[in-house]
Amino acid sequence: MGAVSGLVAAVAGLASAQLAAAAGRPEASPVTAVGGAVVDLTPVAVREWAIRLFGTSDKLVLGLGILAVLAALAVGTGLLAVRHLPAALAVTGGLGLVGALAALSRPEASWRDALPSLVGALVSAGVLYLLVTAAGRTRPAGAPQGRADSMDRRRFGRLVVAVLAASAGVGIGARRLGAHGSADATASRARFRLPRPTVPAPPVPAGADLRVPGLGPFLTPNQDFYRVDTALVVPRVDADTWRLRIHGEGVTRPLELDLRQLLARPVVEHDITLTCVSNEVGGPYAGNARWLGVRLGDLLREAGVRPPSQGGTADQLVARSVDGMTIGTPVEAVMDGRAALLAVGMNGRPLPFAHGFPVRMVVPGLYGYVSACKWLAELRLTTFAAYDAYWVRRSWAQQAVIKTQARIDTPRPYADLSPGRVAVAGVAWAQHRGIERVQVRVDGGPWQEARLGTADGVDTWRQWVWPWQATPGRHRLEVRATDGAGAVQTGVRTGTVPDGATGWHTVDVNVRALG
C-alpha cells in the first residue's frame, strides 16, 4: 500500500503541476524544466552519445527516463511514508523544490515558473498523507482480522481509484488548456500566406535528382527534415504577436519589427542544405530545402551595421530564440553576399512549428549551432571576445564552417547483395563552396570517379552514383569528395567536437556467391 500510495501521489502531483504550467508557460512543467536542466548539465561526450544512440528520439527517451526515476523515487517515498510519514512529506517537498529550481534556471524564467513544481509537490504531499493514513487505519473492534483487512483494502482501493480519476480529469484539463493556449499560434499559422518572392529560386535543374533507388529526394520533405535542438517542448509562437528586435554594438538605427513589417522588404527564395555539427561521418543530420525569406545582410545594413571588413565594431551576431537559446554567427559571413536569410517558408509552406515558425535564421556554409536559430526573437550585435553563446559555453568552437563530406546512402551497411552491377549512390556537400568531384573505392583499391547530379548552386548538396560490378565476398566501400575550392576531403577521422566530424564514410557489404 505504501508503494502504491507513493506512485498515486506522484501521478496526482504531476497532473496538478501540468495544469499550473498550462496556465502559465508549458516550459515550466517539472519534467520539461528538469529535462532542460539535465541537457544543460550533461557533458558533451554523453550528449553526443545519446544523439548517436537515439537520434531525434533523444528528447522522448530523456522524458521517459525522468519519469522512470520519478516513479522509483515515488515508490521509495511511499515505503518511507509507511514508517515515517513526516520524513516522506519532507522528501516530497524537496523534490518539488528541485523542480522549482530547475524551472528558475531556464532561460527567460520568472518567479512564476517555480509555481507548477511547488503546486505539484503540495498536491502530492497531500495525497500521500491521505492515502498512507487511510492505509494505516486499524480494523473495527471485534472484527475478524482477515475480513477487516479485506474491508481496509477495499476502502483504500476506492480511494486510489478516486484519486486517479481526479488526476486524469486534471490531466485532461491541462491538455485542453495547453491546446487553448497554443490555439492562437496554430490559427495564426493556418492564416499565414507566404508572400510571392521578389527573387524566386529557379526550378531545380534537370539531372539534380538522380532518382536512384535507396537515395532520398534532392529536396528533403518537411516531415523528413532532421531536427536537433534542446527544446523539450516545441515553442508555438503566435505570428500575429511576434516581434523581432535588432540592436547592439554598431547598430545606429535599432529596429523592432512585426511579421508584416519584416515581409514588407524584398523576399527571396534559395535552395540551401543545412547540416548539424553533431552529424557524424555518414550521419543523417543533413537536409536540403527551398527556403523563403528576407536577406539578413540587407536588414543589418538597414540598421546601420557594417561588417568588420568595412570597419564595423561588431564581429558576432547573437540570435536569441523565444525559449532563450542563443546562437552566435560571424557578422562577416552574414554580410558577405551569401543567401543568409530570415526564413518564413520551407519547401513552399510556412515553417513547421518544429522548424522555427514564424521566423528562423538560415545561413549557408555554417553548421546549425552557429547559424540556424529557430523561433527567432532578437538579434544583438556584439563581439566574440565579449560573449559566448549557448553551445560555445559547452565546449564547441565559436565559429564552425561546414566541412566537406560525402555519404553513401545505398547500399546500406551490412547489406546482402547479389553479384553483378550495383548502384553505389549518396550525397556530398560543402555548402558555399560546392562539390566538384566524388570518388569511390572498393577494399582500399584505386579511386573511381562517380557521376554527379547537376549542381543547384554552391549552397546545396549534390547527389552522386557509381556503378559497381560487385563480386562475391565481403567488401568495404569508401567515398570522398572534392569541394569547389579544390580541397579533397580528409580521411583523418575526428569526432564532432569542437567543430564537426571528419573522415571518409565507409560501408561494409556482403555479396553472395554465384549459384
C-alpha positions in Angstrom: 0.0 0.0 0.0 2.9 2.3 0.7 4.4 1.8 -2.8 1.0 2.3 -4.4 0.4 5.4 -2.3 3.7 6.9 -3.4 3.0 6.3 -7.1 -0.5 7.6 -7.0 0.6 10.7 -5.1 3.2 11.3 -7.8 0.6 11.0 -10.6 -1.6 13.5 -8.8 1.2 15.9 -8.3 2.4 15.7 -11.9 -1.1 16.3 -13.2 -1.6 19.3 -11.0 1.8 20.7 -12.0 1.0 20.2 -15.6 -2.3 22.2 -15.2 -0.4 25.0 -13.4 2.2 25.1 -16.2 -0.5 25.1 -18.9 -2.0 28.2 -17.3 1.4 29.9 -17.4 4.4 28.6 -19.5 4.4 25.0 -20.7 8.2 25.0 -20.4 7.8 25.4 -16.6 6.3 21.9 -16.1 8.6 19.8 -13.8 9.5 17.2 -16.4 10.3 19.8 -19.0 12.2 22.0 -16.6 14.3 19.2 -15.1 14.9 17.8 -18.6 16.2 21.1 -19.8 18.5 21.4 -16.8 19.7 17.8 -17.4 20.5 18.7 -21.0 22.5 21.8 -19.9 24.5 19.9 -17.3 25.2 16.7 -19.3 28.8 16.5 -20.5 29.3 17.0 -24.2 30.5 13.4 -24.8 27.4 12.0 -23.1 25.1 14.2 -25.1 26.7 13.2 -28.4 26.5 9.6 -27.4 22.8 10.0 -26.7 22.3 11.6 -30.1 24.1 8.8 -31.8 22.2 6.1 -30.0 18.7 7.6 -30.0 18.8 10.1 -32.9 15.9 12.6 -33.0 14.1 10.5 -30.3 16.6 11.6 -27.7 14.1 14.0 -26.1 11.5 11.3 -25.8 14.0 9.0 -24.2 15.1 11.7 -21.8 11.5 12.4 -20.8 10.8 8.7 -20.2 14.0 8.4 -18.2 13.0 11.3 -15.9 9.5 9.7 -15.4 11.2 6.3 -14.6 13.4 8.0 -12.0 10.5 9.9 -10.6 8.5 6.6 -10.3 11.3 4.9 -8.5 11.5 7.9 -6.1 7.8 7.8 -5.6 7.8 4.2 -4.6 10.7 4.8 -2.2 8.9 7.8 -0.7 5.7 5.8 -0.3 7.5 3.0 1.5 9.2 5.6 3.7 5.8 7.2 4.5 4.5 3.9 6.0 7.4 4.0 8.5 7.9 7.8 8.9 5.3 10.0 7.3 6.9 13.4 8.2 10.2 12.4 6.6 8.4 11.2 3.4 6.5 14.5 3.2 9.8 16.4 3.6 11.2 14.3 0.7 8.2 15.2 -1.5 8.7 18.9 -0.7 12.4 18.6 -1.6 11.6 17.1 -5.0 9.2 19.9 -5.6 12.0 22.4 -4.7 14.3 20.7 -7.2 11.7 21.1 -9.9 11.2 24.7 -9.0 14.9 25.5 -9.0 15.3 23.7 -12.4 12.4 25.9 -13.8 14.1 29.1 -12.5 17.4 28.1 -14.1 15.9 28.1 -17.6 16.4 31.0 -19.9 13.7 33.6 -19.8 12.4 32.2 -16.5 10.5 34.3 -13.9 9.5 33.5 -10.4 6.1 32.3 -11.7 7.9 29.4 -13.4 8.6 27.9 -9.9 4.8 27.6 -9.2 4.0 24.4 -11.1 6.6 22.3 -9.3 5.6 23.8 -5.9 1.9 23.2 -6.6 2.7 19.6 -7.7 4.7 19.0 -4.6 1.9 20.3 -2.3 -0.8 18.2 -4.0 1.5 15.1 -4.0 2.2 15.6 -0.3 -1.5 16.0 0.5 -2.5 12.8 -1.5 0.4 10.9 0.1 -0.8 11.9 3.6 -4.4 10.9 2.7 -3.5 7.5 1.3 -1.0 6.5 3.9 -3.2 7.4 6.8 -6.1 5.6 5.2 -4.0 2.5 4.7 -2.8 2.6 8.3 -6.2 2.8 10.0 -6.9 0.0 12.4 -9.7 -2.6 11.7 -13.0 -2.3 13.6 -13.0 -3.7 17.1 -14.1 -7.4 17.3 -14.0 -7.9 13.5 -12.0 -10.9 12.3 -8.6 -9.9 11.1 -8.9 -11.3 7.6 -12.3 -9.7 7.0 -11.2 -6.4 8.4 -8.1 -6.3 6.3 -10.2 -7.0 3.2 -12.5 -4.1 4.1 -9.5 -1.8 4.6 -8.1 -2.8 1.2 -11.4 -2.1 -0.5 -11.6 1.3 1.1 -8.0 2.0 0.2 -8.7 0.8 -3.4 -11.7 3.0 -3.8 -9.7 6.0 -2.6 -6.9 5.2 -5.0 -9.3 4.9 -7.9 -10.9 8.2 -6.9 -7.5 10.0 -6.8 -6.5 8.5 -10.2 -9.8 9.6 -11.7 -9.4 13.1 -10.4 -5.8 13.2 -11.6 -7.0 12.0 -15.1 -9.5 14.8 -15.1 -6.9 17.4 -14.1 -4.6 16.0 -16.8 -7.3 16.3 -19.5 -7.9 19.8 -18.3 -4.2 20.7 -18.5 -4.1 19.3 -22.1 -7.1 21.3 -23.2 -5.8 24.4 -21.5 -2.4 23.9 -23.2 -4.1 23.4 -26.5 -6.2 26.5 -26.0 -3.0 28.4 -25.1 -1.4 27.4 -28.4 -4.6 27.7 -30.4 -3.8 31.3 -31.3 -0.4 30.3 -32.6 -1.9 27.4 -34.6 -4.6 29.6 -36.0 -2.0 32.3 -37.0 0.0 29.7 -38.9 -3.1 28.5 -40.7 -4.0 32.0 -41.7 -0.4 32.9 -42.8 0.1 33.0 -46.5 3.6 33.0 -47.9 4.4 36.2 -49.9 5.3 35.9 -53.5 9.1 36.1 -53.8 10.6 39.2 -55.4 13.5 36.9 -56.5 12.2 33.4 -56.9 14.5 30.4 -57.0 14.9 28.8 -60.4 13.5 25.3 -60.8 15.7 22.5 -59.5 17.8 21.8 -62.6 17.2 18.6 -64.6 19.5 15.9 -63.5 20.0 17.2 -59.9 17.8 14.4 -58.6 19.3 11.1 -59.9 16.3 9.0 -58.7 18.4 6.1 -57.7 16.5 3.5 -55.6 17.6 3.9 -52.0 18.7 7.5 -52.5 16.4 10.2 -51.0 14.9 13.1 -53.0 17.0 16.1 -53.8 14.7 18.3 -51.7 14.0 16.9 -48.3 10.3 16.8 -47.4 9.5 18.9 -44.4 8.3 16.0 -42.4 11.6 14.1 -43.0 13.9 17.0 -42.3 16.2 16.4 -39.3 15.6 18.2 -36.1 18.3 18.6 -33.4 17.7 21.2 -30.7 17.3 21.5 -26.9 13.6 22.3 -26.9 11.8 19.6 -25.0 8.5 21.4 -25.7 8.3 22.9 -29.2 7.6 26.6 -28.9 4.3 27.6 -30.6 4.7 31.3 -31.4 1.7 33.4 -32.4 2.7 35.1 -35.7 0.3 37.9 -35.0 2.1 39.0 -31.8 5.7 38.0 -33.0 8.3 40.8 -32.8 12.0 40.9 -33.7 14.4 43.4 -32.1 17.7 44.3 -33.7 20.1 46.2 -31.5 23.6 46.2 -30.1 27.1 47.3 -30.9 27.5 49.2 -34.2 23.7 49.5 -34.7 23.0 53.1 -35.5 19.3 52.6 -36.3 17.8 49.9 -33.9 14.8 48.1 -35.4 11.8 46.4 -33.9 9.6 44.6 -36.5 6.5 42.6 -36.6 6.0 39.9 -39.3 4.1 42.2 -41.6 6.8 44.8 -41.4 9.6 42.3 -41.9 7.9 40.9 -45.1 7.4 44.4 -46.5 11.0 44.1 -47.6 12.1 42.1 -50.7 11.5 38.4 -50.2 13.8 35.9 -51.9 13.9 32.1 -52.4 17.1 30.0 -52.2 17.9 26.3 -52.1 20.2 25.6 -49.1 21.4 22.4 -47.4 21.6 22.5 -43.6 23.9 20.3 -41.6 24.2 19.8 -37.8 27.6 19.8 -36.1 26.5 16.6 -34.3 26.4 14.8 -37.6 29.0 12.0 -37.6 30.6 10.9 -40.8 27.9 9.3 -42.8 25.2 10.6 -40.4 21.6 11.6 -41.2 21.6 15.2 -39.8 21.8 17.0 -43.2 18.8 18.1 -45.2 18.1 20.2 -48.3 15.2 22.6 -48.7 13.9 25.6 -50.6 13.8 28.5 -48.1 11.8 31.7 -48.5 12.7 34.8 -46.5 14.3 38.2 -46.2 18.0 38.7 -46.7 19.6 39.2 -43.3 22.6 41.1 -44.6 20.3 43.8 -46.1 18.4 44.0 -42.8 21.6 44.6 -40.8 22.7 47.3 -43.3 19.3 49.0 -42.8 20.1 49.0 -39.1 23.4 50.7 -39.8 25.6 47.7 -39.2 28.9 47.4 -41.1 30.9 44.1 -41.3 34.4 44.1 -39.7 36.0 44.1 -43.2 34.4 47.6 -43.6 35.3 48.9 -40.2 32.4 47.6 -38.2 32.9 47.2 -34.5 30.8 44.0 -34.0 32.0 40.7 -35.3 29.3 38.4 -33.8 25.6 38.4 -34.3 23.8 36.8 -31.4 20.4 35.4 -32.2 18.1 34.6 -29.3 15.0 32.4 -29.6 11.8 32.7 -27.7 12.9 29.9 -25.3 16.2 31.7 -24.5 18.6 29.7 -26.8 21.5 31.9 -28.0 23.4 31.2 -31.2 26.4 33.3 -32.3 27.1 33.9 -36.0 30.0 35.7 -37.7 28.8 39.1 -38.9 31.2 38.9 -41.8 29.5 35.6 -43.0 26.1 37.1 -42.8 27.0 40.2 -44.8 29.4 38.8 -47.4 26.7 38.4 -50.0 25.7 34.8 -49.4 22.0 33.9 -49.1 21.8 34.4 -45.3 18.0 34.6 -44.6 15.4 35.2 -42.0 13.3 32.4 -43.4 9.5 32.2 -43.1 8.9 29.4 -45.7 10.2 25.9 -46.2 9.6 24.0 -49.4 6.6 26.2 -50.4 4.9 26.1 -47.0 5.1 28.2 -43.8 7.7 26.9 -41.5 6.6 24.0 -39.3 6.5 24.8 -35.6 9.3 22.2 -35.1 11.5 24.1 -37.6 11.0 27.6 -36.2 7.7 29.1 -37.1 7.2 32.0 -37.7 10.8 33.1 -38.4 14.2 31.4 -38.2 17.7 32.0 -39.4 19.3 30.1 -42.3 23.0 30.8 -43.2 24.6 28.6 -45.8 28.1 27.3 -45.1 27.9 27.3 -41.3 26.9 24.5 -39.0 23.4 25.0 -37.5 24.7 25.7 -34.0 26.3 28.9 -35.2 23.8 29.9 -37.8 20.3 28.4 -37.6 18.4 29.9 -34.7 14.8 28.9 -34.7 11.8 30.7 -33.1 13.8 33.9 -33.5 13.1 36.8 -31.1 16.2 39.0 -31.0 19.3 39.9 -32.9 22.1 41.5 -30.9 25.4 42.7 -32.3 28.4 42.1 -30.1 31.9 40.6 -30.3 33.2 37.0 -29.9 35.6 38.3 -27.3 32.7 39.8 -25.2 30.1 37.0 -25.4 29.9 33.2 -25.6 26.7 31.8 -27.0 25.0 28.7 -25.5 27.0 26.0 -27.3 30.3 27.8 -27.0 29.9 27.7 -23.3 29.6 23.9 -23.6 33.0 23.2 -25.4 32.0 23.8 -29.0 34.0 26.2 -31.2 32.9 29.9 -31.6 33.0 29.6 -35.4 32.4 26.5 -37.5 32.5 26.3 -41.3 30.8 23.1 -42.6 33.4 20.6 -43.6 33.4 18.8 -47.0 31.6 15.5 -46.6 30.3 12.6 -48.8 27.9 9.9 -47.7 26.9 6.5 -49.0 23.1 6.1 -48.9 22.9 2.9 -50.9 23.8 0.1 -50.4 23.1 0.2 -46.7 25.7 -1.1 -44.2 25.9 -4.9 -44.0 23.6 -5.2 -47.0 23.4 -8.7 -48.5 23.8 -8.1 -52.3 23.6 -10.2 -55.4 26.7 -10.2 -57.6 26.7 -8.0 -60.7 26.0 -4.4 -61.3 25.2 -2.4 -58.1 24.4 1.3 -57.9 26.5 2.9 -55.2 25.0 6.3 -54.5 24.7 9.1 -52.0 25.1 12.8 -51.4 28.0 15.1 -50.9 28.1 18.7 -49.5 30.4 21.6 -48.9 27.9 24.5 -48.6 29.0 27.8 -50.0 31.9 26.1 -51.8 30.1 23.5 -53.8 31.1 20.0 -54.8 33.2 19.4 -57.9 34.1 15.7 -57.6 33.1 12.5 -55.8 35.2 9.3 -55.8 34.5 5.8 -54.6 36.9 2.9 -53.9 36.5 -0.7 -53.0 38.6 -2.6 -50.5 41.3 0.2 -50.5 41.8 0.0 -54.2 42.1 2.9 -56.7 39.7 5.7 -56.5 36.9 5.6 -59.1 35.0 8.7 -60.5 31.4 8.8 -59.6 28.8 10.6 -61.8 27.5 13.8 -60.2 24.0 15.1 -60.3 23.6 18.5 -61.8 24.6 21.3 -59.4 21.9 23.5 -58.0 24.3 26.3 -56.9 27.1 26.0 -54.3 24.8 26.0 -51.2 23.2 22.6 -51.8 24.4 19.0 -51.7 24.9 17.1 -54.9 23.8 13.6 -55.5 26.2 11.1 -57.0 26.2 7.5 -58.3 28.9 5.0 -59.2 28.1 1.6 -61.0 30.0 -1.2 -59.2 30.5 -4.6 -60.7 30.2 -6.5 -57.4 32.0 -9.8 -57.0 31.2 -12.4 -54.3 32.7 -11.9 -50.9 32.8 -9.2 -48.2 33.8 -5.7 -49.4 34.4 -2.3 -48.0 33.1 0.8 -49.9 34.6 4.2 -49.2 33.7 7.6 -50.6 35.4 11.1 -50.6 34.5 14.4 -52.2 36.4 17.4 -53.6 34.9 20.8 -53.0 34.7 23.8 -55.3 37.9 25.3 -54.0 39.8 22.1 -54.9 40.2 20.8 -51.4 39.9 17.0 -51.1 38.0 15.6 -48.1 40.4 14.4 -45.5 40.4 10.7 -44.5 41.5 11.5 -41.0 38.8 10.5 -38.5 37.8 13.0 -35.8 34.8 13.4 -33.7 32.1 16.0 -33.8 33.5 18.2 -31.0 34.5 21.0 -31.3 33.6 22.0 -34.9 32.4 19.0 -36.8 33.5 15.4 -37.7 36.0 14.5 -40.5 36.9 11.3 -42.3 35.7 9.1 -45.2 32.3 7.3 -44.9 32.7 3.6 -45.2 30.1 0.9 -45.7 30.8 -2.9 -45.4 28.6 -5.2 -47.5 28.4 -8.9 -48.4 28.0 -10.1 -52.0 26.5 -13.6 -52.2 28.3 -16.3 -54.1 27.1 -17.3 -57.5 24.6 -20.2 -57.7 
